[in-house]
């Protein structure tokens, strides 16, 4: 394994272990996670592999086979750029350990707990580590290369420091790193998919209860493929716009007197009380949650071919109500459908990144041609197009 050779070259010893965490693609349920809603992503066959050894002196040494210079950090705060995703996980796990220590100090010990998923704070305090990272999730494609990076580090540290965290707690620690250390106010979807994904299955996640169900998603037996169309663009606006959408949703929920848009039961009544952006965002979130439930119903009934219309409806809603699409995504979706896809939509945060298209085996070539042709007509670089199947979530490899 390449990462092991690089670890030996960098640090002159064998790593204590090697872990892998995948990127994700979201089938449906977009911009619903931070509204306490439903999502249906799956883990991809591509991800981040990390060779790691613990260090008792607290120092973090990092090397990425994709990024330039190796980094040595005396504290997480010193990290810059990509290293902040890694350093943030050390920070989040150390914070959690400290909080747990304080609780214990106050005599609020948790009891047995671990089976119940209350293992946070067990084990040794999180020290430092030597780390080498190797990744193959296309960056900026909206396929959560950063969540994969966070989750692989959290999974490794969980084991090396005996923390006893559940897969969901690992995802939550990774999300905390991204929210409070990197400063991106993302929801829980990406980290949960990376940590909890299962081969051949999509992950249904209720983002309020954090309850999950693995839903069989076997495309091949239905003669179908899910194509990822990577637009290759990432509009700079993306991060600020994401925070603004979140705010719109929170404001709308406040105006409606509910904890989150998830709680809106009477959509028409809610829309009548809202206007402008808040009205449009609410319309999207509420109908998107319904679409997730409808897709699950169809998948359960074995009607995979029938989910296409819901994918199309999701895209229109993201384009017109949530306003997070862009020309490159719209052209990918429209040309895929024109080429014979059963349905298509943008996936992930938006403003670039990737679209997905559900395509029957015998239409794959015509969809490719249609999308590539539409891009060429506009003088845009050809998008990468490749099929995705649900893969296993984070795990130890060696
Ligand atoms: C990004 C975020 C997720 C989610 C999606 C939109 O990927 O990281 O938490 O909000 O956007 O569905």
Boltz pocket constraint, residues with backbone or C-beta under 6 A from the ligand:
constraints:
  - pocket:
      binder: B
      contacts: [[A, 29], [A, 30], [A, 31], [A, 32], [A, 33], [A, 34], [A, 142], [A, 186], [A, 187], [A, 188], [A, 189], [A, 190], [A, 348], [A, 349], [A, 350]]
      max_distance: 6.0
